[in-house]
Amino acid sequence: MNMETLEFVIYPDGRVKEKVTGIVGASCQEVTAAIEAQLGTVISQEKSSEYYNQTISQSTQVSNQASFSDW
């Protein structure tokens, strides 16, 4: 189980640095959108390697069908 974290560093000049970890893919933008709207204009973004990762969903379906020959 991965822990999701949001880290904010607020500099004396008012700049805010935000770091998101533990969230895979672009869903991190959904998580931070409301906070960013309250903080003000986003000047730049740097995407981490987790942003480019994809969640893997694996599904397996097995079907067996036995038939008898008319020999």
C-alpha positions in Angstrom: 0.0 0.0 0.0 1.4 3.4 -1.1 1.0 6.4 1.0 -0.3 9.5 -0.8 1.3 12.8 0.4 1.0 16.4 -0.5 3.9 18.6 0.6 3.8 22.4 0.4 6.7 24.8 0.9 5.8 28.5 1.2 8.7 30.8 0.6 9.0 34.3 2.2 8.3 36.0 -1.1 4.9 34.1 -1.4 5.9 31.4 -3.9 4.5 28.0 -3.1 6.2 24.7 -4.0 4.0 21.7 -4.1 5.2 18.1 -4.2 2.8 15.2 -4.7 4.0 11.6 -4.1 2.2 8.3 -4.1 -0.3 9.1 -6.8 0.2 7.5 -10.1 -0.7 9.2 -13.4 -2.5 12.4 -14.1 -5.0 12.0 -11.2 -2.6 14.0 -9.0 -3.8 17.1 -10.9 -7.4 16.3 -9.9 -6.3 16.0 -6.3 -4.5 19.3 -6.2 -6.8 21.4 -8.5 -8.9 22.9 -5.6 -5.9 23.8 -3.5 -4.1 25.4 -6.5 -7.2 27.5 -7.2 -7.1 28.9 -3.7 -3.3 29.5 -3.8 -3.3 31.6 -7.0 -1.8 31.4 -10.4 0.4 28.4 -11.2 3.5 29.7 -12.9 5.2 26.4 -13.7 4.9 22.7 -13.2 7.4 19.9 -13.1 6.0 16.4 -13.5 7.6 13.6 -11.6 8.2 10.1 -13.0 5.1 9.0 -11.1 3.0 11.2 -13.4 4.1 9.3 -16.4 3.5 5.9 -14.8 0.3 4.0 -15.5 -1.7 1.9 -13.2 -1.9 -1.7 -14.4 -5.2 -3.5 -14.2 -5.0 -7.1 -15.0 -8.0 -9.2 -15.7 -8.0 -12.9 -16.6 -10.9 -14.9 -17.9 -10.6 -18.5 -18.5 -13.1 -20.5 -20.4 -13.0 -24.3 -21.0 -15.2 -26.0 -23.4 -15.1 -29.8 -23.8 -16.7 -31.4 -26.8 -16.8 -34.9 -28.0 -16.2 -36.0 -31.5 -18.9 -38.0 -33.4 -16.4 -40.6 -34.4 
